[in-house]
Amino acid sequence: MSVRCAAALAALVACNGTMSVPPGPIEAGVWGGDNAGAIVTDSSAHVHIGCTAGDTKQPLVADSAGRFDVTGLYNITLYPVARGPDHPARFFGRTDGHIMTLTVALTDTAVTLGPVELVFGEEPRMGPCPICRKPGR
């Protein structure tokens, strides 16, 4: 990166405290982190935090600040035997296109999972709990 580009980037961050990202759908693919992961498609997301899992009912779409907030269902009693029920939930956070900070909040209880940090293209490191994989993997 040239000195002039670095200075412009530093000035942008200093002015508003964040970098602006193009608004739109969050990159489809696997996002992984420590004991957390997400499989993002163009129409939904499947999320694991620890031994829990859930799905959004719509795509993850970021605004110009990288923020997203969508609804879905989440099961916190999934492993080792799924006991249900699925709870209504909000999946929200922020991304810069490479790193995502994600929180899941059940809307019918006081349970909140996260925030967790996920990196695009990295395999989740789930420990004892498996994560679902895209077909063919």
KELO-61568 format. One record per residue (C-alpha): x, y, z. Coordinates in steps of 0.001 Angstrom, whole numbers, plus 500000, padded with zeros to 6 digits. Layout:
<recs>
+--------+--------+--------+
|     px |     py |     pz |
+--------+--------+--------+
|      X |      Y |      Z |
...
+--------+--------+--------+
</recs>
This chain:
<recs>
+--------+--------+--------+
|     px |     py |     pz |
+--------+--------+--------+
| 500000 | 500000 | 500000 |
| 501375 | 503386 | 499087 |
| 501986 | 506017 | 501737 |
| 499291 | 508216 | 500177 |
| 496705 | 505354 | 500292 |
| 497627 | 504535 | 503878 |
| 497239 | 508183 | 504881 |
| 493842 | 508417 | 503176 |
| 492672 | 505252 | 504901 |
| 493874 | 506521 | 508290 |
| 492059 | 509842 | 507723 |
| 488836 | 508029 | 506826 |
| 488956 | 505920 | 509967 |
| 489842 | 508951 | 512106 |
| 486887 | 510935 | 510753 |
| 484137 | 508479 | 511525 |
| 485740 | 505715 | 513578 |
| 484828 | 502999 | 511095 |
| 485556 | 502046 | 507546 |
| 482622 | 502126 | 505167 |
| 481848 | 498894 | 503322 |
| 479646 | 498492 | 500269 |
| 476135 | 497580 | 501432 |
| 474685 | 494301 | 500224 |
| 474656 | 490563 | 500781 |
| 477372 | 489099 | 502979 |
| 479749 | 486797 | 501101 |
| 478348 | 483277 | 500692 |
| 480528 | 480468 | 502010 |
| 481967 | 479131 | 505237 |
| 482842 | 481548 | 508045 |
| 484815 | 479964 | 510898 |
| 486139 | 480785 | 514319 |
| 486843 | 479263 | 517727 |
| 483880 | 477084 | 518691 |
| 481671 | 478888 | 516163 |
| 480845 | 478819 | 512490 |
| 478377 | 479899 | 509849 |
| 477446 | 478613 | 506430 |
| 476127 | 481628 | 504539 |
| 474136 | 481283 | 501301 |
| 472453 | 483862 | 499129 |
| 469120 | 483144 | 500865 |
| 469944 | 482192 | 504490 |
| 472604 | 481344 | 507049 |
| 473170 | 478267 | 509226 |
| 474998 | 479133 | 512466 |
| 476699 | 477106 | 515204 |
| 477934 | 478619 | 518458 |
| 479254 | 475866 | 520673 |
| 476861 | 472909 | 520728 |
| 473901 | 474995 | 519552 |
| 472627 | 475825 | 516076 |
| 470100 | 477868 | 514174 |
| 469054 | 479237 | 510834 |
| 468097 | 482637 | 509524 |
| 464903 | 483023 | 507540 |
| 466539 | 485420 | 505070 |
| 469955 | 486366 | 503679 |
| 472486 | 488305 | 505732 |
| 472615 | 491771 | 504182 |
| 474989 | 494437 | 505491 |
| 474374 | 498175 | 505497 |
| 477106 | 500693 | 504587 |
| 478631 | 500332 | 508075 |
| 478746 | 496528 | 507708 |
| 475910 | 495949 | 510197 |
| 473262 | 493265 | 509747 |
| 470240 | 492144 | 511791 |
| 467927 | 489314 | 510684 |
| 465473 | 486900 | 512277 |
| 465401 | 483132 | 512401 |
| 465150 | 480133 | 514705 |
| 467751 | 478836 | 517161 |
| 468062 | 475641 | 519235 |
| 470179 | 475852 | 522405 |
| 469483 | 472228 | 523448 |
| 470843 | 470578 | 520325 |
| 473715 | 468336 | 521443 |
| 474288 | 465566 | 522297 |
| 470591 | 464898 | 521603 |
| 468318 | 467497 | 520033 |
| 465607 | 468202 | 522592 |
| 464203 | 471390 | 521084 |
| 462401 | 473629 | 520941 |
| 463542 | 476061 | 518313 |
| 463370 | 479602 | 519688 |
| 462704 | 482763 | 517661 |
| 465981 | 484646 | 517451 |
| 467828 | 487675 | 516097 |
| 471146 | 487151 | 514318 |
| 473018 | 490441 | 514340 |
| 476492 | 491862 | 514099 |
| 478952 | 493501 | 511788 |
| 481390 | 492578 | 509039 |
| 484135 | 494212 | 507043 |
| 483754 | 491545 | 504353 |
| 486493 | 489353 | 505828 |
| 485784 | 489221 | 509580 |
| 482296 | 488947 | 511043 |
| 481283 | 489595 | 514634 |
| 478061 | 487689 | 515284 |
| 475611 | 487560 | 518203 |
| 472459 | 485444 | 518467 |
| 469755 | 486610 | 520884 |
| 466720 | 484461 | 521591 |
| 463726 | 486782 | 521541 |
| 461508 | 484677 | 523828 |
| 464092 | 484291 | 526628 |
| 467024 | 486245 | 528051 |
| 469587 | 483938 | 526354 |
| 472265 | 485588 | 524222 |
| 475116 | 483723 | 522516 |
| 478240 | 485572 | 521484 |
| 479536 | 487773 | 520249 |
| 481808 | 485427 | 518304 |
| 484348 | 486351 | 515645 |
| 484229 | 484485 | 512336 |
| 486654 | 484703 | 509411 |
| 485506 | 484175 | 505827 |
| 486937 | 481030 | 504239 |
| 488186 | 479520 | 507523 |
| 486910 | 476172 | 508727 |
| 485158 | 476405 | 512114 |
| 487137 | 474943 | 515022 |
| 484210 | 473354 | 516848 |
| 485855 | 471185 | 519495 |
| 483577 | 468320 | 520527 |
| 480506 | 469569 | 518618 |
| 480231 | 469015 | 514868 |
| 479169 | 471646 | 512400 |
| 477018 | 470905 | 509402 |
| 478922 | 470956 | 506144 |
| 477927 | 472067 | 502686 |
| 476942 | 469073 | 500518 |
| 479932 | 467430 | 498885 |
| 482459 | 468474 | 501544 |
+--------+--------+--------+
</recs>
